[in-house]
Amino acid sequence: MINGNMKALYIIVSAGFSEQVVENIRSLGSTGATIINARGINSLHKGIMGISVDREKEIILTLTDDETADKIMEAVKKNGAFKSEANGICFTLPVSKVVGISQNLVEDPGDKK
């Protein structure tokens, strides 16, 4: 079990941009990520002839420490993913405990092997 100040970092981008994002976050210290296919529904998007058109999205989820999460968010913001075709959004949620994750993250010293 991993205890501590971890963050679940979510980066949501238009379909086709996730691989580029994953390369960038790995270079900043993320040890891995999960990519989830999704559909975005925007209330401002009227669609064609009144028919709503959902936009294909990809959600990149990674667990990381506070410092790395902040570095990644700043880099995503600087690289313009929010104002480009990637049309991204990024947010974090606190994670207090993790069980069943790869050994890539720092283990709680109290864990017995």
C-alpha positions as CSV (number, residue, x, y, z in Angstrom):
1,M,0.0,0.0,0.0
2,I,1.2,3.5,-0.8
3,N,0.2,6.2,1.7
4,G,0.9,9.9,1.3
5,N,0.3,13.0,-0.8
6,M,-0.4,11.6,-4.2
7,K,-2.5,13.1,-6.9
8,A,-4.6,11.6,-9.7
9,L,-3.8,13.8,-12.7
10,Y,-6.4,13.9,-15.4
11,I,-5.6,15.4,-18.8
12,I,-8.5,15.4,-21.3
13,V,-7.7,16.1,-24.9
14,S,-9.2,15.7,-28.4
15,A,-8.7,12.2,-29.8
16,G,-5.3,11.7,-31.4
17,F,-3.3,13.9,-29.0
18,S,-2.9,11.4,-26.1
19,E,0.4,9.8,-27.3
20,Q,2.0,13.2,-27.5
21,V,0.8,14.1,-24.0
22,V,2.0,10.8,-22.6
23,E,5.5,11.4,-24.1
24,N,5.6,14.8,-22.5
25,I,4.4,13.7,-19.0
26,R,6.9,10.8,-19.0
27,S,9.8,13.2,-19.7
28,L,8.6,15.2,-16.7
29,G,8.7,12.3,-14.2
30,S,5.4,10.4,-14.7
31,T,6.2,6.7,-14.6
32,G,3.1,5.6,-16.5
33,A,-0.4,6.5,-17.6
34,T,-3.7,5.0,-18.6
35,I,-5.5,6.3,-21.7
36,I,-9.3,6.1,-21.7
37,N,-11.4,6.8,-24.8
38,A,-14.4,9.1,-24.1
39,R,-17.0,11.4,-25.7
40,G,-17.2,15.1,-24.8
41,I,-20.6,16.8,-24.7
42,N,-20.4,20.6,-24.9
43,S,-23.6,22.6,-24.1
44,L,-22.3,25.4,-26.4
45,H,-21.9,23.0,-29.4
46,K,-25.2,23.0,-31.3
47,G,-24.2,20.4,-33.8
48,I,-25.4,20.1,-37.4
49,M,-29.0,21.0,-38.1
50,G,-29.8,20.9,-34.4
51,I,-28.4,17.4,-33.9
52,S,-25.8,17.2,-31.2
53,V,-22.4,15.9,-32.3
54,D,-20.3,14.4,-29.6
55,R,-16.6,15.0,-29.8
56,E,-14.2,12.1,-29.4
57,K,-11.8,12.6,-26.4
58,E,-9.0,10.8,-24.7
59,I,-8.5,10.9,-21.0
60,I,-4.9,10.5,-19.7
61,L,-4.8,9.4,-16.1
62,T,-1.6,9.2,-14.1
63,L,-0.9,8.9,-10.4
64,T,2.0,11.0,-9.2
65,D,3.4,13.0,-6.3
66,D,2.4,16.6,-5.8
67,E,5.6,18.2,-7.2
68,T,5.5,16.1,-10.4
69,A,1.8,16.9,-10.9
70,D,2.5,20.6,-10.6
71,K,5.3,20.4,-13.1
72,I,3.1,18.5,-15.6
73,M,0.2,20.9,-15.2
74,E,2.5,23.9,-15.8
75,A,4.1,22.2,-18.9
76,V,0.7,21.3,-20.4
77,K,-0.4,24.9,-19.8
78,K,2.8,26.3,-21.4
79,N,2.6,24.0,-24.4
80,G,-0.8,25.5,-25.3
81,A,-2.8,22.2,-25.2
82,F,-5.8,24.2,-23.9
83,K,-5.8,26.7,-26.9
84,S,-4.8,24.3,-29.7
85,E,-6.6,21.6,-31.6
86,A,-6.0,19.3,-28.6
87,N,-8.6,21.5,-26.8
88,G,-7.5,20.1,-23.4
89,I,-8.4,20.4,-19.8
90,C,-6.2,19.3,-16.9
91,F,-7.1,18.8,-13.2
92,T,-6.0,16.8,-10.2
93,L,-7.8,15.0,-7.4
94,P,-6.1,14.0,-4.1
95,V,-5.3,10.4,-3.5
96,S,-4.6,9.3,0.1
97,K,-3.9,5.5,-0.5
98,V,-3.2,3.3,-3.4
99,V,-3.3,-0.5,-3.4
100,G,-2.4,-2.8,-6.3
101,I,-0.2,-0.5,-8.3
102,S,3.1,-1.3,-9.9
103,Q,6.3,-0.8,-7.9
104,N,7.1,2.3,-10.0
105,L,5.8,4.6,-7.3
106,V,7.4,5.0,-3.9
107,E,6.3,2.4,-1.4
108,D,5.2,3.1,2.2
109,P,8.2,2.0,4.3
110,G,5.8,0.3,6.7
111,D,4.7,-2.2,4.1
112,K,5.9,-5.8,4.6
113,K,7.0,-7.7,1.5
